[in-house]
Amino acid sequence: MEASVINYLAIDVGEKRIGLATGNMLSGVAIRFKTLNHDEYILNSINKLIAELKIDQLVIGLPKNINDDDTMQTTYVRQFAKQLELNTRLPINFQDEALSSVKARTELEKTNKTFNKGD
């Protein structure tokens, strides 16, 4: 009997936009999927994608400072995650994002690409 595959939706919560990536437990890799405007319809938009993509679990990036302390953005993300959990009824796993932008910038600079988080 084959084990069932768990599909993930990774969510990078911003105040203006929300970045999404998809993945599953077999590949162990998240693939950039799309970016949504963070507006009054965001929970409905995410719910629609969850149904379409047959998502089983959510992974939300949790921004913290270098000392592993919460920031104002950490609080914002936790509040959004609470709303999302109530709305989707899916398990949420947090992924520490400390220094992720620094790492991304370093990797992109190695390939002579520019780093731009957007407006």
Secondary structure, DSSP 8 states (H G I E B T S, - for coil): ------EEEEEEE-SSEEEEEEEETTT---EEEEEEE-STTHHHHHHHHHHHHT--EEEEEE-B-TTS-B-HHHHHHHHHHHHHHHHH---EEEEE-TTHHHHHHHHHHHTT-------
